[in-house]
Amino acid sequence: MKNFTLWLEFEAVDPNNWNVENDCCNIHIELDNGKQYGLNVWTYKFLQTAADMDKKNGENLNGLYQVPPDLFVKELTRECIEKSIQDLLKTGDLEKVLNQSIVSKP
């Protein structure tokens, strides 16, 4: 299994002001081989929240569609995200498992 370091926006920016089950965040992953990834992560519940917000503000044809994040998770916790990334890395390189846009360009 590949080792990695993980930066989580909710830990770095405002650790006491995140809804663990209904929110979104950015994360940064750096593998031991130097590869870096930036991902936008949403909880499952935040998908509905995003659609509801768009209905109110008129975005995305009033919530008719959503442009998905890079990854959905059950909750925004270090444990949940680390386990998810570890499992994805077992499958292959993250840019192949998710999408190429997550790779950090130096």
Jmol script that loads the backbone (N, CA, C; Angstrom):
load data "model"
ATOM      1  N   MET A   1       0.841  -1.186   0.000  1.00  0.00           N
ATOM      2  CA  MET A   1       0.000   0.000   0.000  1.00  0.00           C
ATOM      3  C   MET A   1       0.882   1.245   0.000  1.00  0.00           C
ATOM      4  N   LYS A   2       0.452   2.264  -0.732  1.00  0.00           N
ATOM      5  CA  LYS A   2       1.192   3.511  -0.807  1.00  0.00           C
ATOM      6  C   LYS A   2       0.950   4.336   0.454  1.00  0.00           C
ATOM      7  N   ASN A   3       2.020   4.975   0.926  1.00  0.00           N
ATOM      8  CA  ASN A   3       1.898   5.894   2.049  1.00  0.00           C
ATOM      9  C   ASN A   3       1.632   7.288   1.514  1.00  0.00           C
ATOM     10  N   PHE A   4       0.914   8.082   2.301  1.00  0.00           N
ATOM     11  CA  PHE A   4       0.586   9.428   1.865  1.00  0.00           C
ATOM     12  C   PHE A   4       0.401  10.339   3.070  1.00  0.00           C
ATOM     13  N   THR A   5       0.547  11.636   2.810  1.00  0.00           N
ATOM     14  CA  THR A   5       0.192  12.643   3.810  1.00  0.00           C
ATOM     15  C   THR A   5      -1.075  13.317   3.327  1.00  0.00           C
ATOM     16  N   LEU A   6      -1.856  13.773   4.269  1.00  0.00           N
ATOM     17  CA  LEU A   6      -3.176  14.294   3.956  1.00  0.00           C
ATOM     18  C   LEU A   6      -3.392  15.617   4.666  1.00  0.00           C
ATOM     19  N   TRP A   7      -3.671  16.664   3.892  1.00  0.00           N
ATOM     20  CA  TRP A   7      -4.071  17.959   4.445  1.00  0.00           C
ATOM     21  C   TRP A   7      -5.569  18.079   4.254  1.00  0.00           C
ATOM     22  N   LEU A   8      -6.277  18.447   5.317  1.00  0.00           N
ATOM     23  CA  LEU A   8      -7.730  18.573   5.275  1.00  0.00           C
ATOM     24  C   LEU A   8      -8.121  20.010   5.611  1.00  0.00           C
ATOM     25  N   GLU A   9      -8.849  20.625   4.730  1.00  0.00           N
ATOM     26  CA  GLU A   9      -9.263  22.020   4.924  1.00  0.00           C
ATOM     27  C   GLU A   9      -9.975  22.216   6.257  1.00  0.00           C
ATOM     28  N   PHE A  10     -10.859  21.296   6.613  1.00  0.00           N
ATOM     29  CA  PHE A  10     -11.646  21.493   7.832  1.00  0.00           C
ATOM     30  C   PHE A  10     -10.793  21.434   9.091  1.00  0.00           C
ATOM     31  N   GLU A  11      -9.644  20.793   9.047  1.00  0.00           N
ATOM     32  CA  GLU A  11      -8.736  20.803  10.203  1.00  0.00           C
ATOM     33  C   GLU A  11      -7.901  22.076  10.242  1.00  0.00           C
ATOM     34  N   ALA A  12      -7.508  22.565   9.071  1.00  0.00           N
ATOM     35  CA  ALA A  12      -6.583  23.696   8.993  1.00  0.00           C
ATOM     36  C   ALA A  12      -7.266  25.053   9.106  1.00  0.00           C
ATOM     37  N   VAL A  13      -8.450  25.189   8.554  1.00  0.00           N
ATOM     38  CA  VAL A  13      -9.075  26.501   8.451  1.00  0.00           C
ATOM     39  C   VAL A  13      -9.934  26.845   9.658  1.00  0.00           C
ATOM     40  N   ASP A  14     -10.902  26.025   9.972  1.00  0.00           N
ATOM     41  CA  ASP A  14     -11.823  26.330  11.069  1.00  0.00           C
ATOM     42  C   ASP A  14     -12.345  25.022  11.653  1.00  0.00           C
ATOM     43  N   PRO A  15     -11.519  24.341  12.449  1.00  0.00           N
ATOM     44  CA  PRO A  15     -11.853  22.983  12.889  1.00  0.00           C
ATOM     45  C   PRO A  15     -13.143  22.854  13.694  1.00  0.00           C
ATOM     46  N   ASN A  16     -13.625  23.922  14.262  1.00  0.00           N
ATOM     47  CA  ASN A  16     -14.841  23.836  15.084  1.00  0.00           C
ATOM     48  C   ASN A  16     -16.090  24.309  14.347  1.00  0.00           C
ATOM     49  N   ASN A  17     -15.974  24.549  13.048  1.00  0.00           N
ATOM     50  CA  ASN A  17     -17.105  25.114  12.323  1.00  0.00           C
ATOM     51  C   ASN A  17     -17.429  24.319  11.061  1.00  0.00           C
ATOM     52  N   TRP A  18     -17.426  22.985  11.176  1.00  0.00           N
ATOM     53  CA  TRP A  18     -17.740  22.128  10.040  1.00  0.00           C
ATOM     54  C   TRP A  18     -18.849  21.167  10.426  1.00  0.00           C
ATOM     55  N   ASN A  19     -19.771  20.954   9.513  1.00  0.00           N
ATOM     56  CA  ASN A  19     -20.808  19.967   9.726  1.00  0.00           C
ATOM     57  C   ASN A  19     -20.276  18.646   9.175  1.00  0.00           C
ATOM     58  N   VAL A  20     -19.944  17.740  10.036  1.00  0.00           N
ATOM     59  CA  VAL A  20     -19.285  16.487   9.661  1.00  0.00           C
ATOM     60  C   VAL A  20     -20.098  15.704   8.634  1.00  0.00           C
ATOM     61  N   GLU A  21     -21.417  15.743   8.731  1.00  0.00           N
ATOM     62  CA  GLU A  21     -22.267  14.942   7.850  1.00  0.00           C
ATOM     63  C   GLU A  21     -22.841  15.705   6.667  1.00  0.00           C
ATOM     64  N   ASN A  22     -22.752  17.041   6.678  1.00  0.00           N
ATOM     65  CA  ASN A  22     -23.394  17.823   5.619  1.00  0.00           C
ATOM     66  C   ASN A  22     -22.547  19.049   5.288  1.00  0.00           C
ATOM     67  N   ASP A  23     -21.444  18.818   4.572  1.00  0.00           N
ATOM     68  CA  ASP A  23     -20.556  19.919   4.217  1.00  0.00           C
ATOM     69  C   ASP A  23     -19.643  19.466   3.080  1.00  0.00           C
ATOM     70  N   CYS A  24     -18.748  20.350   2.685  1.00  0.00           N
ATOM     71  CA  CYS A  24     -17.769  20.042   1.648  1.00  0.00           C
ATOM     72  C   CYS A  24     -16.430  20.633   2.063  1.00  0.00           C
ATOM     73  N   CYS A  25     -15.353  20.151   1.453  1.00  0.00           N
ATOM     74  CA  CYS A  25     -14.031  20.679   1.767  1.00  0.00           C
ATOM     75  C   CYS A  25     -13.057  20.341   0.659  1.00  0.00           C
ATOM     76  N   ASN A  26     -11.901  20.951   0.745  1.00  0.00           N
ATOM     77  CA  ASN A  26     -10.783  20.623  -0.131  1.00  0.00           C
ATOM     78  C   ASN A  26      -9.790  19.790   0.661  1.00  0.00           C
ATOM     79  N   ILE A  27      -9.126  18.885  -0.041  1.00  0.00           N
ATOM     80  CA  ILE A  27      -8.070  18.103   0.592  1.00  0.00           C
ATOM     81  C   ILE A  27      -6.862  18.073  -0.332  1.00  0.00           C
ATOM     82  N   HIS A  28      -5.702  17.848   0.247  1.00  0.00           N
ATOM     83  CA  HIS A  28      -4.466  17.710  -0.523  1.00  0.00           C
ATOM     84  C   HIS A  28      -3.814  16.408  -0.089  1.00  0.00           C
ATOM     85  N   ILE A  29      -3.425  15.618  -1.072  1.00  0.00           N
ATOM     86  CA  ILE A  29      -2.784  14.326  -0.830  1.00  0.00           C
ATOM     87  C   ILE A  29      -1.397  14.370  -1.461  1.00  0.00           C
ATOM     88  N   GLU A  30      -0.393  13.949  -0.700  1.00  0.00           N
ATOM     89  CA  GLU A  30       0.941  13.808  -1.273  1.00  0.00           C
ATOM     90  C   GLU A  30       1.426  12.395  -1.004  1.00  0.00           C
ATOM     91  N   LEU A  31       1.733  11.683  -2.089  1.00  0.00           N
ATOM     92  CA  LEU A  31       2.238  10.321  -1.977  1.00  0.00           C
ATOM     93  C   LEU A  31       3.739  10.356  -1.703  1.00  0.00           C
ATOM     94  N   ASP A  32       4.262   9.256  -1.183  1.00  0.00           N
ATOM     95  CA  ASP A  32       5.697   9.152  -0.921  1.00  0.00           C
ATOM     96  C   ASP A  32       6.541   9.342  -2.172  1.00  0.00           C
ATOM     97  N   ASN A  33       5.981   9.035  -3.342  1.00  0.00           N
ATOM     98  CA  ASN A  33       6.732   9.189  -4.589  1.00  0.00           C
ATOM     99  C   ASN A  33       6.702  10.617  -5.128  1.00  0.00           C
ATOM    100  N   GLY A  34       6.086  11.542  -4.360  1.00  0.00           N
ATOM    101  CA  GLY A  34       6.052  12.948  -4.748  1.00  0.00           C
ATOM    102  C   GLY A  34       4.809  13.377  -5.500  1.00  0.00           C
ATOM    103  N   LYS A  35       4.000  12.424  -5.964  1.00  0.00           N
ATOM    104  CA  LYS A  35       2.760  12.784  -6.649  1.00  0.00           C
ATOM    105  C   LYS A  35       1.846  13.522  -5.680  1.00  0.00           C
ATOM    106  N   GLN A  36       1.192  14.574  -6.205  1.00  0.00           N
ATOM    107  CA  GLN A  36       0.296  15.370  -5.375  1.00  0.00           C
ATOM    108  C   GLN A  36      -1.070  15.460  -6.030  1.00  0.00           C
ATOM    109  N   TYR A  37      -2.088  15.484  -5.196  1.00  0.00           N
ATOM    110  CA  TYR A  37      -3.466  15.552  -5.665  1.00  0.00           C
ATOM    111  C   TYR A  37      -4.241  16.579  -4.844  1.00  0.00           C
ATOM    112  N   GLY A  38      -5.105  17.303  -5.507  1.00  0.00           N
ATOM    113  CA  GLY A  38      -6.039  18.198  -4.842  1.00  0.00           C
ATOM    114  C   GLY A  38      -7.446  17.754  -5.179  1.00  0.00           C
ATOM    115  N   LEU A  39      -8.254  17.507  -4.161  1.00  0.00           N
ATOM    116  CA  LEU A  39      -9.613  17.013  -4.386  1.00  0.00           C
ATOM    117  C   LEU A  39     -10.633  17.891  -3.680  1.00  0.00           C
ATOM    118  N   ASN A  40     -11.781  18.018  -4.321  1.00  0.00           N
ATOM    119  CA  ASN A  40     -12.952  18.634  -3.722  1.00  0.00           C
ATOM    120  C   ASN A  40     -13.810  17.472  -3.229  1.00  0.00           C
ATOM    121  N   VAL A  41     -14.144  17.470  -1.939  1.00  0.00           N
ATOM    122  CA  VAL A  41     -14.850  16.353  -1.319  1.00  0.00           C
ATOM    123  C   VAL A  41     -16.171  16.849  -0.743  1.00  0.00           C
ATOM    124  N   TRP A  42     -17.249  16.135  -1.023  1.00  0.00           N
ATOM    125  CA  TRP A  42     -18.572  16.435  -0.475  1.00  0.00           C
ATOM    126  C   TRP A  42     -19.068  15.234   0.310  1.00  0.00           C
ATOM    127  N   THR A  43     -19.877  15.504   1.334  1.00  0.00           N
ATOM    128  CA  THR A  43     -20.602  14.408   1.972  1.00  0.00           C
ATOM    129  C   THR A  43     -21.831  14.106   1.116  1.00  0.00           C
ATOM    130  N   TYR A  44     -22.389  12.916   1.313  1.00  0.00           N
ATOM    131  CA  TYR A  44     -23.595  12.541   0.571  1.00  0.00           C
ATOM    132  C   TYR A  44     -24.718  13.548   0.816  1.00  0.00           C
ATOM    133  N   LYS A  45     -24.878  13.968   2.061  1.00  0.00           N
ATOM    134  CA  LYS A  45     -25.957  14.903   2.390  1.00  0.00           C
ATOM    135  C   LYS A  45     -25.738  16.270   1.748  1.00  0.00           C
ATOM    136  N   PHE A  46     -24.473  16.649   1.536  1.00  0.00           N
ATOM    137  CA  PHE A  46     -24.214  17.960   0.948  1.00  0.00           C
ATOM    138  C   PHE A  46     -24.688  18.043  -0.499  1.00  0.00           C
ATOM    139  N   LEU A  47     -24.795  16.928  -1.185  1.00  0.00           N
ATOM    140  CA  LEU A  47     -25.326  16.946  -2.547  1.00  0.00           C
ATOM    141  C   LEU A  47     -26.718  17.571  -2.553  1.00  0.00           C
ATOM    142  N   GLN A  48     -27.567  17.149  -1.644  1.00  0.00           N
ATOM    143  CA  GLN A  48     -28.915  17.724  -1.563  1.00  0.00           C
ATOM    144  C   GLN A  48     -28.866  19.183  -1.129  1.00  0.00           C
ATOM    145  N   THR A  49     -27.970  19.496  -0.195  1.00  0.00           N
ATOM    146  CA  THR A  49     -27.818  20.877   0.257  1.00  0.00           C
ATOM    147  C   THR A  49     -27.407  21.778  -0.902  1.00  0.00           C
ATOM    148  N   ALA A  50     -26.465  21.319  -1.731  1.00  0.00           N
ATOM    149  CA  ALA A  50     -26.019  22.105  -2.887  1.00  0.00           C
ATOM    150  C   ALA A  50     -27.174  22.327  -3.863  1.00  0.00           C
ATOM    151  N   ALA A  51     -27.974  21.292  -4.106  1.00  0.00           N
ATOM    152  CA  ALA A  51     -29.127  21.429  -5.004  1.00  0.00           C
ATOM    153  C   ALA A  51     -30.139  22.414  -4.425  1.00  0.00           C
ATOM    154  N   ASP A  52     -30.383  22.338  -3.124  1.00  0.00           N
ATOM    155  CA  ASP A  52     -31.318  23.258  -2.472  1.00  0.00           C
ATOM    156  C   ASP A  52     -30.816  24.700  -2.545  1.00  0.00           C
ATOM    157  N   MET A  53     -29.513  24.896  -2.357  1.00  0.00           N
ATOM    158  CA  MET A  53     -28.941  26.244  -2.451  1.00  0.00           C
ATOM    159  C   MET A  53     -29.106  26.789  -3.867  1.00  0.00           C
ATOM    160  N   ASP A  54     -28.916  25.924  -4.869  1.00  0.00           N
ATOM    161  CA  ASP A  54     -29.073  26.363  -6.251  1.00  0.00           C
ATOM    162  C   ASP A  54     -30.520  26.718  -6.579  1.00  0.00           C
ATOM    163  N   LYS A  55     -31.474  26.037  -5.981  1.00  0.00           N
ATOM    164  CA  LYS A  55     -32.885  26.378  -6.184  1.00  0.00           C
ATOM    165  C   LYS A  55     -33.149  27.796  -5.696  1.00  0.00           C
ATOM    166  N   LYS A  56     -32.515  28.157  -4.590  1.00  0.00           N
ATOM    167  CA  LYS A  56     -32.711  29.495  -4.015  1.00  0.00           C
ATOM    168  C   LYS A  56     -31.981  30.578  -4.796  1.00  0.00           C
ATOM    169  N   ASN A  57     -30.752  30.286  -5.250  1.00  0.00           N
ATOM    170  CA  ASN A  57     -29.954  31.337  -5.888  1.00  0.00           C
ATOM    171  C   ASN A  57     -29.989  31.294  -7.423  1.00  0.00           C
ATOM    172  N   GLY A  58     -30.676  30.313  -7.996  1.00  0.00           N
ATOM    173  CA  GLY A  58     -30.833  30.248  -9.447  1.00  0.00           C
ATOM    174  C   GLY A  58     -29.678  29.603 -10.196  1.00  0.00           C
ATOM    175  N   GLU A  59     -28.670  29.138  -9.485  1.00  0.00           N
ATOM    176  CA  GLU A  59     -27.527  28.493 -10.141  1.00  0.00           C
ATOM    177  C   GLU A  59     -27.923  27.137 -10.721  1.00  0.00           C
ATOM    178  N   ASN A  60     -27.149  26.685 -11.699  1.00  0.00           N
ATOM    179  CA  ASN A  60     -27.337  25.349 -12.303  1.00  0.00           C
ATOM    180  C   ASN A  60     -28.802  25.082 -12.657  1.00  0.00           C
ATOM    181  N   LEU A  61     -29.373  26.074 -13.350  1.00  0.00           N
ATOM    182  CA  LEU A  61     -30.787  25.994 -13.770  1.00  0.00           C
ATOM    183  C   LEU A  61     -31.696  25.698 -12.575  1.00  0.00           C
ATOM    184  N   ASN A  62     -31.477  26.474 -11.522  1.00  0.00           N
ATOM    185  CA  ASN A  62     -32.273  26.353 -10.293  1.00  0.00           C
ATOM    186  C   ASN A  62     -32.183  24.967  -9.664  1.00  0.00           C
ATOM    187  N   GLY A  63     -30.996  24.386  -9.685  1.00  0.00           N
ATOM    188  CA  GLY A  63     -30.788  23.086  -9.051  1.00  0.00           C
ATOM    189  C   GLY A  63     -31.148  21.899  -9.910  1.00  0.00           C
ATOM    190  N   LEU A  64     -31.343  22.130 -11.200  1.00  0.00           N
ATOM    191  CA  LEU A  64     -31.686  21.025 -12.101  1.00  0.00           C
ATOM    192  C   LEU A  64     -30.546  20.017 -12.210  1.00  0.00           C
ATOM    193  N   TYR A  65     -29.304  20.488 -12.057  1.00  0.00           N
ATOM    194  CA  TYR A  65     -28.151  19.601 -12.118  1.00  0.00           C
ATOM    195  C   TYR A  65     -27.081  20.079 -11.147  1.00  0.00           C
ATOM    196  N   GLN A  66     -26.117  19.206 -10.878  1.00  0.00           N
ATOM    197  CA  GLN A  66     -24.954  19.533 -10.062  1.00  0.00           C
ATOM    198  C   GLN A  66     -23.706  19.026 -10.765  1.00  0.00           C
ATOM    199  N   VAL A  67     -22.682  19.842 -10.775  1.00  0.00           N
ATOM    200  CA  VAL A  67     -21.378  19.376 -11.240  1.00  0.00           C
ATOM    201  C   VAL A  67     -20.758  18.684 -10.036  1.00  0.00           C
ATOM    202  N   PRO A  68     -20.467  17.388 -10.141  1.00  0.00           N
ATOM    203  CA  PRO A  68     -20.038  16.638  -8.958  1.00  0.00           C
ATOM    204  C   PRO A  68     -18.631  17.013  -8.499  1.00  0.00           C
ATOM    205  N   PRO A  69     -18.364  16.767  -7.238  1.00  0.00           N
ATOM    206  CA  PRO A  69     -17.006  16.957  -6.731  1.00  0.00           C
ATOM    207  C   PRO A  69     -16.131  15.797  -7.214  1.00  0.00           C
ATOM    208  N   ASP A  70     -14.896  15.771  -6.727  1.00  0.00           N
ATOM    209  CA  ASP A  70     -14.000  14.671  -7.087  1.00  0.00           C
ATOM    210  C   ASP A  70     -14.314  13.404  -6.303  1.00  0.00           C
ATOM    211  N   LEU A  71     -14.881  13.577  -5.104  1.00  0.00           N
ATOM    212  CA  LEU A  71     -15.125  12.430  -4.239  1.00  0.00           C
ATOM    213  C   LEU A  71     -16.291  12.708  -3.292  1.00  0.00           C
ATOM    214  N   PHE A  72     -17.183  11.735  -3.127  1.00  0.00           N
ATOM    215  CA  PHE A  72     -18.232  11.774  -2.106  1.00  0.00           C
ATOM    216  C   PHE A  72     -17.814  10.861  -0.961  1.00  0.00           C
ATOM    217  N   VAL A  73     -18.074  11.278   0.273  1.00  0.00           N
ATOM    218  CA  VAL A  73     -17.802  10.458   1.452  1.00  0.00           C
ATOM    219  C   VAL A  73     -18.988  10.543   2.406  1.00  0.00           C
ATOM    220  N   LYS A  74     -19.048   9.613   3.325  1.00  0.00           N
ATOM    221  CA  LYS A  74     -20.125   9.595   4.310  1.00  0.00           C
ATOM    222  C   LYS A  74     -20.015  10.776   5.266  1.00  0.00           C
ATOM    223  N   GLU A  75     -18.773  11.080   5.691  1.00  0.00           N
ATOM    224  CA  GLU A  75     -18.593  12.171   6.652  1.00  0.00           C
ATOM    225  C   GLU A  75     -17.227  12.820   6.480  1.00  0.00           C
ATOM    226  N   LEU A  76     -17.145  14.070   6.886  1.00  0.00           N
ATOM    227  CA  LEU A  76     -15.881  14.800   6.821  1.00  0.00           C
ATOM    228  C   LEU A  76     -15.128  14.607   8.129  1.00  0.00           C
ATOM    229  N   THR A  77     -14.438  13.473   8.192  1.00  0.00           N
ATOM    230  CA  THR A  77     -13.543  13.189   9.312  1.00  0.00           C
ATOM    231  C   THR A  77     -12.242  12.664   8.724  1.00  0.00           C
ATOM    232  N   ARG A  78     -11.158  12.842   9.452  1.00  0.00           N
ATOM    233  CA  ARG A  78      -9.868  12.325   8.981  1.00  0.00           C
ATOM    234  C   ARG A  78      -9.966  10.816   8.782  1.00  0.00           C
ATOM    235  N   GLU A  79     -10.572  10.117   9.718  1.00  0.00           N
ATOM    236  CA  GLU A  79     -10.667   8.662   9.617  1.00  0.00           C
ATOM    237  C   GLU A  79     -11.387   8.226   8.341  1.00  0.00           C
ATOM    238  N   CYS A  80     -12.523   8.821   8.060  1.00  0.00           N
ATOM    239  CA  CYS A  80     -13.307   8.450   6.874  1.00  0.00           C
ATOM    240  C   CYS A  80     -12.531   8.744   5.591  1.00  0.00           C
ATOM    241  N   ILE A  81     -11.924   9.906   5.505  1.00  0.00           N
ATOM    242  CA  ILE A  81     -11.218  10.286   4.283  1.00  0.00           C
ATOM    243  C   ILE A  81      -9.946   9.454   4.107  1.00  0.00           C
ATOM    244  N   GLU A  82      -9.195   9.227   5.174  1.00  0.00           N
ATOM    245  CA  GLU A  82      -7.993   8.388   5.062  1.00  0.00           C
ATOM    246  C   GLU A  82      -8.339   6.983   4.582  1.00  0.00           C
ATOM    247  N   LYS A  83      -9.365   6.389   5.168  1.00  0.00           N
ATOM    248  CA  LYS A  83      -9.774   5.045   4.745  1.00  0.00           C
ATOM    249  C   LYS A  83     -10.193   5.036   3.282  1.00  0.00           C
ATOM    250  N   SER A  84     -10.904   6.063   2.863  1.00  0.00           N
ATOM    251  CA  SER A  84     -11.361   6.155   1.473  1.00  0.00           C
ATOM    252  C   SER A  84     -10.178   6.247   0.520  1.00  0.00           C
ATOM    253  N   ILE A  85      -9.208   7.104   0.844  1.00  0.00           N
ATOM    254  CA  ILE A  85      -8.033   7.273  -0.009  1.00  0.00           C
ATOM    255  C   ILE A  85      -7.214   5.979  -0.039  1.00  0.00           C
ATOM    256  N   GLN A  86      -7.020   5.351   1.115  1.00  0.00           N
ATOM    257  CA  GLN A  86      -6.286   4.082   1.153  1.00  0.00           C
ATOM    258  C   GLN A  86      -6.945   3.045   0.255  1.00  0.00           C
ATOM    259  N   ASP A  87      -8.259   2.958   0.305  1.00  0.00           N
ATOM    260  CA  ASP A  87      -8.970   1.980  -0.512  1.00  0.00           C
ATOM    261  C   ASP A  87      -8.859   2.319  -1.994  1.00  0.00           C
ATOM    262  N   LEU A  88      -8.976   3.592  -2.336  1.00  0.00           N
ATOM    263  CA  LEU A  88      -8.838   4.000  -3.735  1.00  0.00           C
ATOM    264  C   LEU A  88      -7.443   3.707  -4.268  1.00  0.00           C
ATOM    265  N   LEU A  89      -6.424   3.922  -3.440  1.00  0.00           N
ATOM    266  CA  LEU A  89      -5.049   3.659  -3.866  1.00  0.00           C
ATOM    267  C   LEU A  89      -4.794   2.170  -4.111  1.00  0.00           C
ATOM    268  N   LYS A  90      -5.543   1.308  -3.453  1.00  0.00           N
ATOM    269  CA  LYS A  90      -5.431  -0.130  -3.713  1.00  0.00           C
ATOM    270  C   LYS A  90      -5.885  -0.453  -5.135  1.00  0.00           C
ATOM    271  N   THR A  91      -6.830   0.342  -5.627  1.00  0.00           N
ATOM    272  CA  THR A  91      -7.385   0.128  -6.966  1.00  0.00           C
ATOM    273  C   THR A  91      -6.435   0.603  -8.056  1.00  0.00           C
ATOM    274  N   GLY A  92      -5.706   1.690  -7.774  1.00  0.00           N
ATOM    275  CA  GLY A  92      -4.787   2.222  -8.784  1.00  0.00           C
ATOM    276  C   GLY A  92      -4.421   3.655  -8.479  1.00  0.00           C
ATOM    277  N   ASP A  93      -3.774   4.305  -9.440  1.00  0.00           N
ATOM    278  CA  ASP A  93      -3.440   5.714  -9.294  1.00  0.00           C
ATOM    279  C   ASP A  93      -4.723   6.527  -9.194  1.00  0.00           C
ATOM    280  N   LEU A  94      -4.712   7.522  -8.325  1.00  0.00           N
ATOM    281  CA  LEU A  94      -5.931   8.299  -8.104  1.00  0.00           C
ATOM    282  C   LEU A  94      -6.439   8.974  -9.372  1.00  0.00           C
ATOM    283  N   GLU A  95      -5.519   9.435 -10.239  1.00  0.00           N
ATOM    284  CA  GLU A  95      -5.986  10.098 -11.463  1.00  0.00           C
ATOM    285  C   GLU A  95      -6.646   9.122 -12.420  1.00  0.00           C
ATOM    286  N   LYS A  96      -6.409   7.839 -12.261  1.00  0.00           N
ATOM    287  CA  LYS A  96      -7.092   6.838 -13.078  1.00  0.00           C
ATOM    288  C   LYS A  96      -8.384   6.389 -12.422  1.00  0.00           C
ATOM    289  N   VAL A  97      -8.391   6.327 -11.097  1.00  0.00           N
ATOM    290  CA  VAL A  97      -9.570   5.897 -10.355  1.00  0.00           C
ATOM    291  C   VAL A  97     -10.610   7.016 -10.307  1.00  0.00           C
ATOM    292  N   LEU A  98     -10.157   8.258 -10.136  1.00  0.00           N
ATOM    293  CA  LEU A  98     -11.069   9.405 -10.070  1.00  0.00           C
ATOM    294  C   LEU A  98     -11.047  10.127 -11.415  1.00  0.00           C
ATOM    295  N   ASN A  99     -10.292  11.211 -11.526  1.00  0.00           N
ATOM    296  CA  ASN A  99     -10.142  11.872 -12.820  1.00  0.00           C
ATOM    297  C   ASN A  99      -8.822  12.617 -12.864  1.00  0.00           C
ATOM    298  N   GLN A 100      -8.326  12.867 -14.063  1.00  0.00           N
ATOM    299  CA  GLN A 100      -7.008  13.454 -14.238  1.00  0.00           C
ATOM    300  C   GLN A 100      -6.889  14.861 -13.665  1.00  0.00           C
ATOM    301  N   SER A 101      -7.968  15.580 -13.531  1.00  0.00           N
ATOM    302  CA  SER A 101      -7.894  16.968 -13.081  1.00  0.00           C
ATOM    303  C   SER A 101      -7.449  17.089 -11.627  1.00  0.00           C
ATOM    304  N   ILE A 102      -7.399  15.988 -10.882  1.00  0.00           N
ATOM    305  CA  ILE A 102      -7.012  16.073  -9.472  1.00  0.00           C
ATOM    306  C   ILE A 102      -5.501  16.151  -9.277  1.00  0.00           C
ATOM    307  N   VAL A 103      -4.705  15.913 -10.340  1.00  0.00           N
ATOM    308  CA  VAL A 103      -3.256  15.911 -10.226  1.00  0.00           C
ATOM    309  C   VAL A 103      -2.748  17.340 -10.146  1.00  0.00           C
ATOM    310  N   SER A 104      -1.919  17.601  -9.161  1.00  0.00           N
ATOM    311  CA  SER A 104      -1.289  18.907  -8.988  1.00  0.00           C
ATOM    312  C   SER A 104      -0.211  19.088 -10.036  1.00  0.00           C
ATOM    313  N   LYS A 105      -0.204  20.190 -10.698  1.00  0.00           N
ATOM    314  CA  LYS A 105       0.833  20.494 -11.679  1.00  0.00           C
ATOM    315  C   LYS A 105       1.901  21.341 -10.984  1.00  0.00           C
ATOM    316  N   PRO A 106       3.186  20.914 -11.037  1.00  0.00           N
ATOM    317  CA  PRO A 106       4.257  21.711 -10.392  1.00  0.00           C
ATOM    318  C   PRO A 106       4.499  23.022 -11.094  1.00  0.00           C
TER     319      PRO A 106
END
end "model"
wireframe off; spacefill off
backbone 0.3
color backbone group
